[in-house]
Amino acid sequence: MLRIVEFPTVALFRRDHQQALYMQRFSNHTYIDIDNVIMNDARNSHAFTLPPIALTSTMRPTTTQVPLVDCSRFPDR
């Protein structure tokens, strides 16, 4: 049970955990506070690892122009 009595309130949870990492009334500092909580939690967590970055490259799609057909010269096309 969250027991939130003031609104708007922001609550931040870690997946599969009941205890909130952060729960405060929304303010101008909320985004900075959440960033700090996440970074501190990441440093303190031994299980936290960044996923590997997969670099991929794709060829730029080429567009082909529709061929113009002279109907009087090639009526079967």
C-alpha positions as CSV (number, residue, x, y, z in Angstrom):
1,M,0.0,0.0,0.0
2,L,1.5,3.3,-1.0
3,R,-0.4,5.6,1.4
4,I,-0.1,8.6,-0.8
5,V,-1.9,11.6,0.8
6,E,-0.5,14.5,-1.2
7,F,-0.9,14.8,-4.9
8,P,0.8,14.8,-7.4
9,T,3.3,12.3,-6.0
10,V,6.0,10.5,-7.9
11,A,7.0,7.0,-6.8
12,L,9.9,5.1,-8.3
13,F,10.2,1.3,-7.8
14,R,12.8,-1.2,-8.9
15,R,11.2,-4.1,-10.8
16,D,10.1,-7.0,-8.6
17,H,10.6,-4.9,-5.4
18,Q,7.9,-3.6,-3.0
19,Q,10.0,-0.8,-1.5
20,A,10.0,2.5,-3.3
21,L,13.4,3.9,-4.3
22,Y,11.9,7.3,-4.4
23,M,8.6,8.7,-3.3
24,Q,8.1,12.5,-3.1
25,R,5.6,15.1,-4.0
26,F,6.2,16.3,-7.6
27,S,8.3,19.5,-7.7
28,N,10.7,21.4,-9.9
29,H,13.5,19.1,-8.6
30,T,11.8,15.8,-9.2
31,Y,13.7,15.0,-12.4
32,I,17.0,15.8,-10.9
33,D,16.1,13.7,-7.8
34,I,15.1,10.7,-9.9
35,D,18.3,10.9,-11.9
36,N,20.3,10.9,-8.7
37,V,18.4,8.1,-7.1
38,I,18.8,5.9,-10.3
39,M,22.5,6.7,-10.5
40,N,23.1,6.0,-6.8
41,D,21.1,2.7,-7.0
42,A,23.1,1.7,-10.1
43,R,26.4,2.3,-8.3
44,N,25.3,0.4,-5.2
45,S,23.8,-2.6,-7.1
46,H,26.2,-5.4,-7.8
47,A,23.8,-6.9,-10.3
48,F,23.6,-3.8,-12.4
49,T,25.4,-4.0,-15.7
50,L,24.9,-2.0,-18.8
51,P,23.7,-4.0,-21.8
52,P,26.2,-4.2,-24.6
53,I,25.7,-1.6,-27.3
54,A,25.1,-3.3,-30.6
55,L,26.3,-1.2,-33.5
56,T,24.7,-1.9,-36.8
57,S,24.8,-0.4,-40.2
58,T,22.4,-0.5,-43.0
59,M,22.6,0.6,-46.5
60,R,20.7,3.7,-47.5
61,P,17.6,2.6,-49.4
62,T,17.8,3.4,-53.1
63,T,14.9,4.6,-55.0
64,T,14.4,3.5,-58.5
65,Q,12.5,5.7,-60.9
66,V,9.5,4.1,-62.6
67,P,10.5,3.6,-66.3
68,L,8.6,5.7,-68.7
69,V,7.1,3.7,-71.5
70,D,6.2,5.2,-74.8
71,C,2.8,3.5,-75.4
72,S,2.7,4.3,-79.1
73,R,6.1,2.5,-79.6
74,F,5.5,-0.3,-77.1
75,P,1.7,-1.0,-76.8
76,D,2.3,-4.4,-75.2
77,R,3.9,-3.0,-72.1
